[in-house]
Amino acid sequence: MTKLQNPVLMATIGGPQGLRGEVRVKAYTAEPETFGDYGNLHSLDGRSFEVLELREAKNVLVVRFRGVNDRDAAEALKGLELYIEREKLPDDELEDDEFFYADLEGLEAYDDFGNHYGVVSAIYDFGAGDLLELKGNGRRPVLIPFNEAAVMDIDLEGGKILIDPLAAGLVESPDDLPHRKQKPSASDGT
């Protein structure tokens, strides 16, 4: 049994495929065929899964895991989420404007004036583009588009993102900004 320290969701197991223990898998990797390249996958209850074979099918992968040898064993895995440790993801392959979702969660969201809008608590993709969920103290979670207009800068080391609340749909006009702070000017020596 393996307890992951910083788990990253890689896939969700769907139903069984055939009688030999294969399962349909929805992979969350950019290229589904690389799903098996990260080593053993783990469930949050500590089980480990080794990919023996995989092939692409319509919108899913069909995967055979070590020790899953019949339809009943495959059926028992339905709905199980599979994770890897964050450190197994290759940072050096990312472009400057690419990020792992796991790295965005927990970042604080601010605007140019220093107003705080919450913490990135989840990332969703419903098909029309990625959305960031922001949760703030005492506020209901809100979804903002994850695009260059709404999210102007991402500072992973500083633990924050810079957002435009107007482009993010958090306010209707610049006059609606909460607690507008005076933005420092170049003449202030800052």
N, C-alpha and C positions, 0 to 999 in steps of 0.2 A: 504494500500500500504506500502510495506516494502522496505527500501533502505539498501542493504547489504554493510557493511564496508570492508569486506575482503572475497569476494565471491569465492567459490570453485565449479567448474563445476562438477555436479554429473551425468547428463544425458541429452540426446537430444530426444525429442519426434519425432517419425516417423509418419506414417499415422494412420488412424483409424482402429480399429479391430472390425468388426461387426457393429451392429446397436444401441447398448446400451450406446455408449459414451466411450468405451474402446479405448485405444491407444497403439501402439507398442512403446516401449521405449528402447533406447540403453543406458544402465547404465554403468558408468565408475568406479564403485566400484569393488574391487577385487573379491568379492562374490556377484553376481547380486541379489541374494535373500535378501540381507541386505539393498537394496535400500530404502525400506520404514522405516528403523529403525532410521533415522536421524531427524524425525519430518517433519514439513512442508517444502516444497521446494519452491523456489522463482524464478521468471523470473527477468531479469534486468530492466524490465519496472515497477517492484513493485508488480506484482500479486503474490498471495500465492496459493500453491497447496497442498491439503491434500490427501495422498494416502488412499483410502478406501479398495482396493483389489489389489493383484498382483499375477501373476502366470508366471512361466517360459514357454517360447515357444522356438522354434528353433532360437538360436542366439539373442533373444531379450526377454524383459519382456512384458507382456500384463498387463496394469495398468488401473484401474478405479479411477479417481479423483473426489472428492466431487464437485458437481455442473456441471459436464460434463456428461450430460444425454442422448445425442443423437449423431448420426453420424456427423451432421453438426457442433456441438460444438467441437467434437473431430478433425474434419478436420481443424478447425480454429487454432488448436494448432500445426499443422505440422511444424517441424523445430525449435520449441521453445526449448531453452536451459534452464535447471533447475539447480539452485545453492542452496548451503547452506552456512551459515556463517562458516568460518574456525574454530572458537572456538568449534564448535559442533563435530569436528573430534577427536577421542580418541587417544591422543599421547601415552598413556601408553600401548597401544596394539602393538606398532611398535617394531620390532627387531632393533638391532644396525645398520644394513645395509639397513633399509627400510626408505623411505621418502615419504611424500605427495608431489605430483608435485607442488602444490601451494607454498610449502616452498622452493623449488629450484628456482623458478622464482625470478629474481632480484639479484641472487648471482653473484659476480664478479669472472671471471675465470683468474687464474694466473698459470704460470709454476714455476718450482723450482728456476729459475733465476730471478723471479719477473716480467717477461714480462706479460703484460695484454692482454687478448684475447677477451674481451668483457663481456657482461652481459647475463646471461641465460634469454632469453625472452620467451621461450616456450619449451614444451616437447612433442615429437611426438612418436607414436607407429604405424608404418606401417606394423607390423607383423613380422619383423625380429629382433626385439629388440628396446628398447627405444633409442631415439635420443634427444640430447639437442641442441637447437638453440642458438647460441651466436651472439649478435649484438654488434658491436663496433662503436665508433665515426668515421664517414666517410667511414666505410667499409660495404660491403654487408653482410647480415647474413650468417652464416655457420652452418652446422649440424655436430655434433660430436657424436660418439657412447657413450651411457651412460653405460659403463662397467668399471670393475676394472682396466683395462689396461689404458684406456684413462682418466678416472676420478679417481685419486689416493686418494683424501681426500675431504671430505665435512665438512665444518665448518659453521654450520647454525648460531651460535652465532656471529662469526666473519664476516659473510656475504660473504664468498668466497668458491670457489672450487679450488683444486690443480689439474691441468691437465698435462698430458704428450702430448705435441704437436705432437710428432712423432706417438704415438699410436692413437691419435685423428685424424690423417690425415691432420693436419694443416701445416706440413712441410714434405719434402721428406727425409731429412737427418738432423742429429744434426747440421751440418754446416749451415743449412738454418734458424736457430733460429734468430729472430730479436733482435738486441741490446743485444747480450749475455752479461749478467752481471756476474761478478765473484760471484759464490756461496760462502757464508761464510763457512770457514772450522772450525773444532773443535779447531784448534790451535789458532784461532783468539779470543778465549775466548767467542764465541757466541754459 
